[in-house]
Amino acid sequence: MTLGVASVNCLGSRINTGGCTDACSAYRRPSFCIMLAGSCKLAVDGNEVVTLNAGDFVLLPTTPAFTISSFSPAPPIHLDPNTIGGEGEVRYGDQNGAADMRSLGGAFLFEASDPALLVSLLPLVVHVPGSTRLAQLVSMVGEEYVNQRPGQELMLSHLVGMMLIEAMRSTSSGTAPPGLLKGLGDERLASALKQMHAHVAHPWTVAELANIAALSRSAFFDRFSRTVGVAPMEYLLSWRMALAKDLLGREGLAIAEVAERVGYASTSTFSTAFSRHFGQPPRQFIRSASPRQPEAS
């Protein structure tokens, strides 16, 4: 499954003094923000309120509805994120006076047919306090977006990819919520996860994966489920189905070939699993999917 960055939009913003509360409806595209100066409060639906300070980085993999505010009480102003964008700076709250905070951020698209598996395993909010490396990368993204030089699309794709990797590294810590990245941050689970990804067609068993992780079967199952958020075989099924969906969206691949690539010796067994997972059989999905060329891994 390819996870290149297809497009990027960047935007500067600031909150002015005198009290400000801006509520944005759900955007649903991945977005990011680095705090350049000052501080503010960020409240994302379904998540605790976060205080952002200068140097902090925030990644919202799905950008649900959120509220950004100063520390002074103020009536909320509702905004449509789809109408905010493009080059330049947006000022929230009072349009005059000194700013409580300044930030640089943007939104992007994954170049993949189904990035939902990765996104579903990421935290709702990735908050990285005071990251110099991320600040440098976001600054480079902003400069590249504004300058409109040859090769801009490729540069933006690589810079945002580096930015995502750096941000995701922070979510593998012991305090991170359950997810793929926390699993990769666990040395023993990482060994099993890497083998599952590298050899997705292998007929894995929990006992075999536990052996790779140097854990007992029960200890591995409990540790994997607690850390990644799903049971080992459930994760493997989801990964296989995500890869299958990506492969079926490409021209020239027969269903039998796709089934074999993701670990199914029988086309009928694969079709049944695909139908249960996505609500439609592979052949119907192929008919409904728009043709596209194979992508680089």
Protein Blocks (a to p, Z undefined) as FASTA:
>chain_A
ZZbdfbdcdddddddehiaadddddekiacddddfbgcdddddehiacddddehiacddf
kopadddddfbdcddddddfklggceddddehjfedcdfbdcdddddddddfblmlmmmm
pcfbdcdehifklmmmmmmmmmmmmnopghklmmmmmmmmmmmmmmmmmmmpmkbccdfk
lmmmpmklmmmmmmmmmmmmbccdfklmmmmnopafklmmmmmmmmnopafklmmmmmmm
mmmmmmmmpghiafklmmmmnopabfklmmmmmmmmnopafklmmmmpccdddddZZ
